[in-house]
Amino acid sequence: MKTAIIIGSGLGGLSTALRLAHKGYKVTVLEKHSRAGGRLNLIEQDGFRFDMGPSFMSMTYELDELFNSIGILNPVELEELDPLYQVFFEGQEKPRLIYKDLQKLEKEFGDIEPDLAAKTDVYLKRAAQFFHDTEDKVVKSNFNNKLEYILKLSRVPLKHLPYLFRTMWSEVDKTFKSEEVKIIFSLVAFFLGATPFKTPAIYSLLNYTEMRHNGYWRVKGGMYRMVEEILKILNSMGVEIIYNTEIVGLGNYNGKINELVDQNGNKWSADIIVSNSDAASFRGKILGRKNYSEKKLDKMHWTLAPFTIYLGVKGKIDKLMHHNYFLGSNFKGYADTIFTSSISPQKPYYYVNSLSKSDKTSAPEGCENIFILCPVPDLRYKNDWSDKDELADNIINDLSERVGFNIPENILTKKILTPVDWAETLNLYRGSGLGLAHDIDQVGAFRPSNKDEELSNLYYVGASTTPGTGLPMVIISSKLVTERIEKDHESI
């Protein structure tokens, strides 16, 4: 029987395990942590249950495709968010509600942006054309080399070429008049860990996926239900997951990996190895590749690191929805400096998810479950997080003031994770939340390949290989790497 080892049990690794097991491989998953899921994880504390990382999903049809590929219907129950989210601007008491329905959206911004529905429709249609003209050629394709990638790009209609050389901000800037509306259309880039002032305009396609194509969806029972459902299926397929096992090096190798070595000196072998660890840092840290030395990795562009707070609060906070953004002033100044600052932001921008608004089982009765994410500099720029309590208090006090509820006096449980915690727990390079950023020189064939350059049986899946970051992207990544393995090893 063909055998495969998957290093890491993030969504990319688990999805690949499903696909390979279905194709007849005997699959073993090795996981450093004590629980599967990677960033898509769970925190349980004092009767509260929190989504550790992702709290919503778009492009949910990719989740359907994953289960359909192994011959079953998607067992995960999803519920669309409507409104999509709300945005609190500094100095404004009333938040702005963001709807997919453009007439509702126009009414919400009628005081500052005339003809918003028509403008948004034009903007989204342009983004839709780019999305559908490139999805199969670029996002859902494997590339053997950069030339092949460039040739595929050349088949994309020429009208899209300017997208590659303009920024996302320049697209919203020429479309909308109001600063607030421009910021709202840029949030999807910012909270994916990239500044819209440097992110290519191609990522306006994310506005299309959130506002027209598929929307935002929550998972009934919390996001970790996705992992639990996959684990049930893997168990029924005979896939073994071995926890508290970290791969630290190679044993015998000669053109292919014959042995992996874990932290206890145990040796593991299989016909195929798939790493769900970061595709760039694994090459440097485990394989010792000069092109991926720390010095070279540090010169790459990484997404912002997460600073996360998990609060169980007594009482109900009426102003919060499932999905909320809290913004300060001077968006450009903030976005330009936050990436490389060595100090914590004084007036931080942050995202708040209140799972208890849509899932009563996540908190005791009469209580609220609050997850706060503040994008911060990675450990290259700020490696001392001894001020974590100060930053957390700063955010909590700001949130309290803006929602009109005394949170500090009603906290029943609290947990803080800094970039150091994220780096150590999940092997995220320098604490970067979503791996490599999507600069033009870090997408497609310019991203670390999902097939190793030297070792014939080593492959990669996840956020820092093709096609990129985000839950639907890593599911697509699992499809691409499985196709690659099938093509390379049909005779195994």
Secondary structure, DSSP 8 states (H G I E B T S, - for coil): --EEEEE--BHHHHHHHHHHHHTT-EEEEE-SSSSSBTTS-EEEETTEEEESS---BS-THHHHHHHHTTT------EEE-SS-EEEEETT-SS-EEE-SSHHHHHHHTTTT-TTHHHHHHHHHHHHHHHHHHHIIIIIT---SSHHHHHHHHTTS-GGGHHHHHSBHHHHHHHH-S-HHHHHHHHHHHHTTT--TTTSBGGGGHHHHIIIIIS--EEETT-THHHHHHHHHHHHHTT-EEE-S--EEEESSBSSSB--EEETTS-EE--SEEEE-S-HHHHHHHTT--GGGSHHHHHHS-B--EEEEEEEEEES--TT--SEEEEE-S-HHHHHHHHTT-SS--SS--EEEE-GGGT-GGGS-TTEEEEEEEEEE--TTT----TTHHHHHHHHHHHHHHHHT---GGGEEEEEEE-HHHHHHHH--GGG-SSSB---GGGSGGGS--SB-SS-TTEEE-STTSSS-SSHHHHHHHHHHHHHHHHHH-TT-
